[in-house]
Amino acid sequence: MMTEKNTARFAAAVYSPDTVDRMALFKFAEKQKALKTRIGGILQTAIFDAEGNIAGLDAIDIATNERLPISRPRSNGTICGLDTSVLASTSSIIRDVIDNQLDLVVIEKFGALEQSGKGLVDDILNAIAEDIPLIISMSQNALPVWRDLSGGLGDVLAFEEIAFEQWWKNIQG
């Protein structure tokens, strides 16, 4: 995937089923923390059972590494939907990034709720309105909805650590 260039200070980090390193955004965020970038936001990680199947999902506060259980298995073995109380916590994490005017916000991901105008969409748009550089991950299928929501502005990045680093370098001037 080619990196598309725009002047806005936000970018969609787009992954597909063929994406080689789904940990690229996590690695980028950790590297920025090590470089003392004032970074905040939310990453996600899957929780696996003993057989290697996904058993749940955690949100991770980038600044503190606190894990928030987004979803967990039901008694029938299926994974339950998003825990709305956790969604409120993730929203407050992003609002704190905005309130503290950090250098960079990373949000994983622009999911089904956000695509329908719910979830963290208001927080995402607030970060953009405050001109805080933002990287938000999304599936290739979500990109058309994102483009509509963002007015076609912002960059579109391959889901690769090197693409994130180059974008961040360009944003900083």
JOFENUR-V683418 format. One line per field, one symbol per residue. phi: phi as a letter, one per 30 degrees, with the letter a starting at -180 (. if undefined). A space follows every 50 residues. Layout:
phi: ???
//
This chain:
phi: .ddccbcdcbbccccbededbdcedddddddddddiddcbkbcbbdccdd diddclbccbdddcidcbddbbddddjdddddddddedddddddddeded hddacbbcadcddddcicicedddddddddidebcbdadeddeddddddc iidicccddbedddddedddddj
//
